[in-house]
Amino acid sequence: MPIEKRVLKIVSDILKIPENKISVNDKLIDLVSDSIQLFELLVGFERELGEKIKYEDVAHIERISDIVDYATFKITNTSSLK
């Protein structure tokens, strides 16, 4: 499954929003109802990547597309994630 689809599925599953109602251009802050959901998303992404996401990196994630870019970078630059 392409990375974009995997990320959208995580967002959809955790936030209980149908995949056809979200896009990579959506801001996470507009989709979540509280900080707990943001934390749950972070854990979901970490689980999918198989590693912790550094705080410095989290600070730069605003949109779903930022997560897709981050995951793409990690997967293509870390042999253990391929």
Secondary structure, DSSP 8 states (H G I E B T S, - for coil): --HHHHHHHHHHHHHT--GGG--TTSBHHHH-SSHHHHHHHHHHHHHHHTS---HHHHTT--BHHHHHHHHHHHHHH-GGG-
